Amino acid sequence: MSFEGMDESLIQDFLTESGELVERLDGELLELESAEDPADLLNSIFRALHTIKGAASFLSLPTVSQLGHVAEFALDKLRKGEAQVNEHVIDCLLRSVDVVRSQLEQIESGSQPKAGPDDLIAQLEAIAAGADAV
């Protein structure tokens, strides 16, 4: 891995912690599909994405932090009950986790991670705006 001016151990710590969080997110999002009271899961999912976003921002990885930021806004609406958990929302969140996983793989291979797909960003922004069904 070669990111100019960055401490290799910080990048490795970020990859390790974020990789563990991504794995946890997969399971929690699948649980969310059938949760009768999703509040605790939504809070946990929010915290995990917030952690990844914050660390990515600290490490100057803007494409990772941008996707985390918009997903965080969507999750905040869900946590507040201003948007509803449904199949479309869960699909968008699962896709977000897949993109983050891919970004982590790109970092691990020494490449700058690509931005999240525009259509996914738009869908997350729509959820954050309260348009939870497309």
Disulfide bonds with the S-S distance in Angstrom:
none
